[in-house]
């Protein structure tokens, strides 16, 4: 009968990759919290024509700080969260790039270039962490894939 317990030498690289993924997502979470803190003054200074958009933006930063933190905490426990986060960041980066280039929108869109850079970086960070910890193997809450490193 074949021994199905992973050898110590095969678990160590997996554990290091998962740790690296956790660090990346922890940094992403911290950056989203910093963005949320930086967005608070915009909410308080916004007039009636911008208040809803600025509040929505602030809440988006907080939601992504929480999602990134969940992925850092338990990277293999949330089915589809990785893919949703990566797709969202990639789509936001593409849209912001199109706004910044003038391919979409009414002309110059304030903040588009900065958003394109920030969301591109976050998409790459999340995709890198996904590959490092093999996020496609994430299982439903409370279970880990067979052979996954301890989390």
BAGULO-600508 format. One line per 4 residues: number of its first residue (from 1); for each residue x, y, z of N, C-alpha, C. Coordinates in Angstrom, 1 decimal, decimal comma. Layout:
NUM) X:Y:Z:X:Y:Z:X:Y:Z; ...
REM end
This chain:
1) 0,8:-1,2:0,0:0,0:0,0:0,0:0,9:1,2:0,0; 0,5:2,2:-0,8:1,3:3,4:-0,9:1,1:4,4:0,3; 2,2:4,9:0,8:2,1:5,9:1,9:1,6:7,2:1,3; 0,5:7,7:1,8:-0,1:8,9:1,3:0,3:10,2:2,1
5) 1,1:10,0:3,1:1,6:11,1:3,9:2,7:11,8:3,2; 2,6:13,1:2,9:3,6:13,8:2,2:4,9:13,8:3,0; 6,0:13,6:2,3:7,3:13,6:3,0:7,6:15,0:3,5; 8,5:15,1:4,5:8,9:16,4:5,1:9,5:17,3:4,0
9) 10,2:16,7:3,1:10,9:17,6:2,1:9,9:18,2:1,1; 8,7:17,5:0,9:7,7:18,0:0,0:6,8:19,0:0,7; 6,6:18,9:2,0:5,8:19,8:2,8:6,5:21,2:3,0; 7,8:21,1:3,2:8,5:22,4:3,5:8,4:23,4:2,4
13) 8,6:23,1:1,1:8,5:24,1:0,1:7,0:24,6:0,0; 6,1:23,7:0,2:4,7:24,1:0,1:4,4:25,0:1,3; 4,9:24,8:2,4:4,7:25,6:3,6:5,3:27,0:3,4; 6,5:27,0:2,8:7,2:28,3:2,5:6,4:29,1:1,4
17) 5,9:28,4:0,4:5,1:29,1:-0,6:3,8:29,7:0,0; 3,2:28,9:0,9:1,9:29,4:1,5:2,3:30,6:2,5; 3,4:30,5:3,2:3,8:31,6:4,0:4,0:32,9:3,2; 4,7:32,7:2,0:5,0:33,9:1,1:3,6:34,4:0,6
21) 2,7:33,6:0,3:1,4:34,0:-0,2:0,7:34,8:1,0; 0,8:34,3:2,2:0,1:35,0:3,3:0,7:36,3:3,5; 2,0:36,4:3,4:2,7:37,7:3,6:2,2:38,7:2,5; 2,2:38,3:1,3:1,7:39,1:0,2:0,3:39,6:0,4
25) -0,6:38,7:0,8:-2,0:39,1:1,1:-2,1:40,0:2,3; -1,2:39,8:3,3:-1,2:40,6:4,5:-0,8:42,1:4,1; 0,2:42,2:3,2:0,6:43,5:2,7:-0,5:44,1:1,9; -1,2:43,3:1,1:-2,3:43,8:0,3:-3,4:44,3:1,2
29) -3,7:43,6:2,3:-4,7:44,0:3,3:-4,3:45,3:3,9; -3,1:45,4:4,4:-2,6:46,7:5,0:-2,7:47,8:4,0; -2,4:47,6:2,7:-2,5:48,7:1,7:-3,9:49,1:1,5; -4,8:48,2:1,6:-6,3:48,5:1,4:-6,7:49,3:2,6
33) -6,3:49,0:3,8:-6,6:49,7:5,0:-6,0:51,1:5,0; -4,8:51,3:4,5:-4,2:52,6:4,3:-5,0:53,4:3,3; -5,5:52,8:2,2:-6,3:53,5:1,2:-7,6:53,9:1,8; -8,2:53,1:2,7:-9,4:53,4:3,3:-9,2:54,6:4,3
37) -8,1:54,6:5,0:-7,8:55,7:5,9:-7,6:57,0:5,1; -7,0:56,9:4,0:-6,7:58,1:3,1:-8,0:58,6:2,5; -9,0:57,7:2,3:-10,3:58,1:1,7:-11,3:58,8:2,6; -11,0:58,6:3,9:-12,0:59,2:4,9:-12,1:60,7:4,7
41) -11,0:61,5:4,6:-11,2:62,9:4,3:-12,1:63,3:3,1; -11,9:62,5:2,0:-12,7:62,7:0,8:-14,2:62,6:1,1; -14,5:61,6:2,0:-16,0:61,4:2,3:-16,5:62,7:3,1; -15,7:63,2:4,0:-16,1:64,3:4,8:-16,1:65,6:4,0
45) -15,3:65,7:3,0:-15,2:66,9:2,2:-16,1:66,9:1,0; -16,7:65,7:0,7:-17,5:65,6:-0,6:-18,8:66,4:-0,4; -19,2:67,0:-1,6:-20,5:67,6:-1,6:-21,5:66,6:-2,0; -22,7:67,0:-2,1:-23,9:66,1:-2,4:-23,7:65,4:-3,7
49) -23,0:66,0:-4,6:-22,8:65,3:-5,9:-21,8:64,2:-5,9; -20,9:64,1:-4,9:-19,8:63,1:-4,8:-19,9:62,3:-3,5; -20,8:62,6:-2,6:-20,8:61,9:-1,3:-21,0:60,4:-1,4; -22,0:60,0:-2,2:-22,3:58,6:-2,4:-21,1:57,9:-3,0
53) -20,5:58,4:-4,0:-19,4:57,8:-4,7:-18,2:57,6:-3,8; -17,9:58,7:-3,0:-16,7:58,6:-2,1:-17,0:57,6:-1,0; -18,2:57,6:-0,5:-18,5:56,6:0,6:-18,4:55,2:0,1; -19,0:55,0:-1,1:-18,9:53,7:-1,8:-17,4:53,2:-1,9
57) -16,6:54,2:-2,4:-15,2:53,9:-2,6:-14,5:53,5:-1,2; -14,8:54,2:-0,2:-14,3:53,9:1,2:-14,7:52,5:1,6; -16,0:52,2:1,4:-16,4:50,9:1,8:-15,8:49,8:0,9; -15,5:50,1:-0,3:-14,8:49,1:-1,2:-13,4:48,8:-0,7
61) -12,7:49,8:-0,2:-11,4:49,6:0,3:-11,5:48,7:1,6; -12,5:49,0:2,4:-12,6:48,2:3,6:-13,0:46,7:3,3; -13,9:46,5:2,3:-14,2:45,2:2,0:-13,0:44,4:1,4; -12,2:45,1:0,6:-11,1:44,4:0,1:-10,0:44,2:1,1
65) -9,9:45,1:2,1:-8,9:44,8:3,2:-9,4:43,6:3,9; -10,7:43,4:4,1:-11,2:42,2:4,8:-10,9:40,9:4,0; -11,2:41,0:2,7:-11,0:39,8:1,8:-9,6:39,5:1,7; -8,7:40,4:1,6:-7,3:40,1:1,5:-6,8:39,5:2,9
69) -7,3:40,0:4,0:-7,0:39,5:5,3:-7,5:38,0:5,4; -8,7:37,7:5,0:-9,2:36,4:5,0:-8,3:35,4:4,2; -7,9:35,9:3,0:-7,0:35,1:2,2:-5,6:34,9:2,8; -5,1:35,9:3,5:-3,9:35,8:4,2:-4,0:34,8:5,4
73) -5,1:34,9:6,1:-5,3:34,1:7,3:-5,5:32,6:6,9; -6,4:32,3:6,0:-6,7:30,9:5,6:-6,7:30,8:4,1; -5,6:30,8:3,4:-5,6:30,8:2,0:-6,3:29,7:1,3; -6,4:28,5:1,9:-7,0:27,4:1,2:-8,4:27,0:1,8
77) -9,1:28,0:2,3:-10,4:27,7:2,9:-11,6:28,4:2,3; -11,4:29,2:1,3:-12,5:29,9:0,7:-12,6:29,7:-0,8; -13,4:28,8:-1,2:-13,6:28,4:-2,6:-14,1:29,7:-3,3; -13,5:30,0:-4,4:-13,8:31,0:-5,4:-13,4:32,4:-4,9
81) -13,1:32,6:-3,7:-12,7:34,0:-3,3:-11,5:34,5:-4,0; -10,5:33,6:-4,1:-9,3:34,0:-4,9:-9,6:34,5:-6,3; -10,4:33,7:-7,0:-10,7:34,0:-8,4:-11,6:35,3:-8,5; -12,5:35,5:-7,5:-13,3:36,7:-7,5:-12,4:38,0:-7,3
85) -11,5:37,9:-6,3:-10,6:39,0:-6,0:-9,7:39,3:-7,2; -9,1:38,3:-7,8:-8,2:38,5:-8,9:-9,0:39,1:-10,1; -10,1:38,6:-10,4:-10,9:39,1:-11,5:-11,3:40,5:-11,3; -11,8:40,8:-10,1:-12,2:42,2:-9,8:-11,0:43,2:-9,9
89) -9,9:42,9:-9,4:-8,7:43,7:-9,5:-8,2:43,9:-10,9; -8,2:42,8:-11,6:-7,8:42,9:-13,1:-8,8:43,7:-13,9; -10,1:43,5:-13,7:-11,1:44,3:-14,4:-11,0:45,8:-14,0; -10,8:46,1:-12,7:-10,6:47,5:-12,3:-9,4:48,1:-13,0
93) -8,3:47,3:-13,0:-7,1:47,8:-13,6:-7,3:48,1:-15,1; -7,9:47,2:-15,8:-8,2:47,4:-17,2:-9,1:48,6:-17,5; -10,1:48,7:-16,7:-11,0:49,8:-16,9:-10,3:51,2:-16,6; -9,6:51,2:-15,5:-8,9:52,5:-15,2:-7,8:52,8:-16,2
97) -7,2:51,8:-16,8:-6,2:52,0:-17,8:-6,9:52,6:-19,1; -8,1:52,0:-19,4:-8,8:52,6:-20,5:-9,3:54,0:-20,3; -9,7:54,3:-19,1:-10,0:55,7:-18,7:-8,8:56,6:-18,9; -7,7:56,2:-18,3:-6,5:57,0:-18,3:-6,0:57,2:-19,8
101) -6,2:56,2:-20,7:-5,8:56,4:-22,0:-6,8:57,1:-22,9; -7,9:57,4:-22,4:-9,0:58,1:-23,1:-9,8:57,2:-24,0; -9,6:55,9:-23,9:-10,4:54,9:-24,7:-11,8:54,7:-24,2; -12,0:55,1:-22,9:-13,4:55,0:-22,3:-13,6:56,3:-21,6
105) -14,9:56,7:-21,4:-15,2:57,8:-20,7:-15,3:59,1:-21,5; -15,6:60,2:-20,8:-15,8:61,5:-21,4:-14,6:62,3:-21,7; -13,4:61,7:-21,6:-12,2:62,4:-21,7:-11,3:62,1:-20,5; -10,7:63,1:-20,0:-9,8:62,9:-18,8:-10,7:62,5:-17,6
109) -10,3:61,4:-17,0:-11,0:60,9:-15,8:-10,0:61,0:-14,6; -10,4:61,9:-13,7:-9,5:62,1:-12,5:-9,2:60,8:-11,7; -8,0:60,6:-11,4:-7,6:59,5:-10,6:-7,4:58,1:-11,4; -7,7:58,2:-12,7:-7,7:56,9:-13,4:-6,3:56,3:-13,5
113) -5,3:57,1:-13,7:-3,9:56,6:-13,8:-3,4:56,0:-12,5; -3,7:56,7:-11,4:-3,3:56,1:-10,1:-4,0:54,8:-9,8; -5,3:54,8:-10,1:-6,1:53,6:-9,9:-5,6:52,4:-10,8; -5,2:52,7:-12,0:-4,7:51,7:-12,9:-3,5:51,1:-12,3
117) -2,6:51,9:-11,8:-1,3:51,4:-11,2:-1,7:50,6:-9,9; -2,4:51,1:-9,0:-2,7:50,4:-7,8:-3,4:49,1:-8,0; -4,5:49,1:-8,9:-5,2:47,8:-9,1:-4,4:46,8:-9,9; -3,5:47,3:-10,8:-2,6:46,4:-11,5:-1,7:45,7:-10,5
121) -1,1:46,5:-9,6:-0,2:45,9:-8,6:-0,9:44,9:-7,8; -2,1:45,3:-7,3:-2,9:44,3:-6,5:-3,3:43,1:-7,2; -3,6:43,2:-8,5:-4,0:42,0:-9,3:-2,8:41,1:-9,4; -1,6:41,7:-9,7:-0,4:40,8:-9,8:0,0:40,2:-8,4
125) -0,2:41,0:-7,4:0,1:40,4:-6,0:-0,8:39,3:-5,7; -2,1:39,5:-5,9:-3,1:38,4:-5,6:-2,9:37,2:-6,5; -2,6:37,4:-7,8:-2,3:36,3:-8,7:-1,1:35,5:-8,3; -0,1:36,3:-7,9:1,2:35,6:-7,4:0,9:34,8:-6,2
129) 0,2:35,3:-5,2:-0,1:34,6:-4,0:-1,0:33,4:-4,3; -1,9:33,5:-5,2:-2,8:32,4:-5,7:-1,9:31,3:-6,2; -0,9:31,6:-7,0:-0,1:30,5:-7,6:0,8:29,9:-6,5; 1,4:30,8:-5,7:2,3:30,3:-4,6:1,6:29,3:-3,7
133) 0,4:29,6:-3,3:-0,3:28,7:-2,3:-1,2:27,7:-3,0; -1,2:27,8:-4,4:-2,1:26,9:-5,2:-3,6:27,1:-4,8; -4,0:28,3:-4,8:-5,3:28,7:-4,4:-6,5:28,0:-5,1; -6,2:27,5:-6,3:-7,2:26,8:-7,1:-7,6:25,5:-6,3
137) -6,9:25,1:-5,3:-7,2:23,9:-4,5:-8,0:24,2:-3,3; -8,4:25,5:-3,1:-9,1:25,9:-2,0:-10,4:25,1:-1,9; -10,8:24,7:-0,7:-12,0:23,9:-0,5:-13,0:24,7:0,3; -14,2:24,1:0,4:-15,2:24,8:1,2:-14,8:25,0:2,6
141) -15,4:26,0:3,3:-15,0:26,3:4,6:-15,0:25,1:5,5; -13,9:25,0:6,3:-13,8:24,0:7,3:-13,0:22,8:6,8; -12,6:22,7:5,5:-11,9:21,6:5,0:-10,7:22,1:4,2; -9,7:21,3:4,1:-8,5:21,6:3,4:-8,3:20,5:2,3
145) -7,8:20,9:1,2:-7,5:19,9:0,1:-6,6:18,8:0,6; -6,7:17,6:0,1:-5,8:16,5:0,5:-4,4:16,8:0,1; -3,5:16,6:1,0:-2,1:16,9:0,8:-1,7:18,3:1,0; -2,6:19,2:1,4:-2,3:20,6:1,6:-1,4:20,8:2,8
149) -0,5:21,8:2,8:0,3:22,0:4,0:-0,6:22,4:5,1; -0,1:22,2:6,3:-0,9:22,7:7,5:-1,0:24,2:7,4; -2,2:24,7:7,8:-2,5:26,1:7,8:-2,9:26,6:9,1
REM end
